């Protein structure tokens, strides 16, 4: 079991060592772009639900108010 894990780690490190600096930078940039896209999507989703919830609460308050 441990030999398989060590072998996989060794092969992974050999692949990364074999990459040029430009390829490594490209890999890092790709992960950074994914992280930024995830952050932006999370922010947009959070704002959507915050605004939707606020509207729903305002509508419920308006519907249940005693002013007729």
C-alpha positions as a LaTeX table, in Angstrom:
\begin{tabular}{lrrr}
\hline
Residue & $x$ (\AA) & $y$ (\AA) & $z$ (\AA) \\
\hline
Unk1 & 0.00 & 0.00 & 0.00 \\
Unk2 & 2.71 & 2.44 & 1.03 \\
Unk3 & 4.81 & 1.43 & $-1.98$ \\
Unk4 & 1.95 & 2.34 & $-4.32$ \\
Unk5 & 1.52 & 5.74 & $-2.69$ \\
Unk6 & 5.26 & 6.42 & $-2.83$ \\
Unk7 & 5.37 & 5.34 & $-6.48$ \\
Unk8 & 2.48 & 7.64 & $-7.38$ \\
Unk9 & 4.12 & 10.55 & $-5.56$ \\
Unk10 & 7.42 & 9.89 & $-7.30$ \\
Unk11 & 5.78 & 9.77 & $-10.72$ \\
Unk12 & 3.85 & 12.97 & $-10.02$ \\
Unk13 & 6.99 & 14.77 & $-8.93$ \\
Unk14 & 8.84 & 13.56 & $-12.02$ \\
Unk15 & 6.09 & 14.95 & $-14.23$ \\
Unk16 & 6.28 & 18.33 & $-12.50$ \\
Unk17 & 10.09 & 18.36 & $-12.65$ \\
Unk18 & 9.87 & 17.57 & $-16.36$ \\
Unk19 & 7.57 & 20.54 & $-17.03$ \\
Unk20 & 9.11 & 23.76 & $-18.17$ \\
Unk21 & 8.79 & 26.87 & $-16.01$ \\
Unk22 & 6.28 & 28.28 & $-18.49$ \\
Unk23 & 4.11 & 25.17 & $-18.27$ \\
Unk24 & 4.25 & 25.29 & $-14.46$ \\
Unk25 & 3.18 & 28.93 & $-14.55$ \\
Unk26 & 0.33 & 27.98 & $-16.90$ \\
Unk27 & $-0.83$ & 25.32 & $-14.45$ \\
Unk28 & $-0.72$ & 27.82 & $-11.57$ \\
Unk29 & $-2.61$ & 30.40 & $-13.63$ \\
Unk30 & $-5.26$ & 27.82 & $-14.49$ \\
Unk31 & $-5.84$ & 27.00 & $-10.84$ \\
Unk32 & $-5.90$ & 30.73 & $-9.99$ \\
Unk33 & $-8.53$ & 31.33 & $-12.68$ \\
Unk34 & $-10.64$ & 28.48 & $-11.35$ \\
Unk35 & $-10.34$ & 29.89 & $-7.84$ \\
Unk36 & $-11.35$ & 33.37 & $-8.97$ \\
Unk37 & $-14.29$ & 32.04 & $-10.99$ \\
Unk38 & $-15.45$ & 30.02 & $-7.99$ \\
Unk39 & $-15.15$ & 33.06 & $-5.71$ \\
Unk40 & $-17.08$ & 35.26 & $-8.15$ \\
Unk41 & $-19.84$ & 32.66 & $-8.61$ \\
Unk42 & $-20.15$ & 32.22 & $-4.86$ \\
Unk43 & $-20.39$ & 35.96 & $-4.36$ \\
Unk44 & $-23.04$ & 36.33 & $-7.08$ \\
Unk45 & $-25.06$ & 33.42 & $-5.72$ \\
Unk46 & $-24.88$ & 34.81 & $-2.19$ \\
Unk47 & $-26.05$ & 38.22 & $-3.38$ \\
Unk48 & $-28.90$ & 36.62 & $-5.34$ \\
Unk49 & $-30.17$ & 34.68 & $-2.31$ \\
Unk50 & $-29.67$ & 37.67 & 0.01 \\
Unk51 & $-31.69$ & 39.94 & $-2.30$ \\
Unk52 & $-34.37$ & 37.31 & $-2.92$ \\
Unk53 & $-34.77$ & 36.66 & 0.80 \\
Unk54 & $-34.96$ & 40.37 & 1.53 \\
Unk55 & $-37.68$ & 40.78 & $-1.12$ \\
Unk56 & $-39.63$ & 37.82 & 0.26 \\
Unk57 & $-39.49$ & 39.22 & 3.80 \\
Unk58 & $-40.55$ & 42.67 & 2.61 \\
Unk59 & $-43.45$ & 41.14 & 0.65 \\
Unk60 & $-44.55$ & 39.07 & 3.65 \\
Unk61 & $-44.44$ & 42.12 & 5.92 \\
Unk62 & $-46.46$ & 44.13 & 3.40 \\
Unk63 & $-49.03$ & 41.35 & 2.98 \\
Unk64 & $-49.51$ & 40.92 & 6.73 \\
Unk65 & $-49.56$ & 44.58 & 7.68 \\
Unk66 & $-52.77$ & 45.99 & 9.15 \\
Unk67 & $-52.89$ & 48.87 & 6.68 \\
Unk68 & $-55.73$ & 48.01 & 4.29 \\
\hline
\end{tabular}
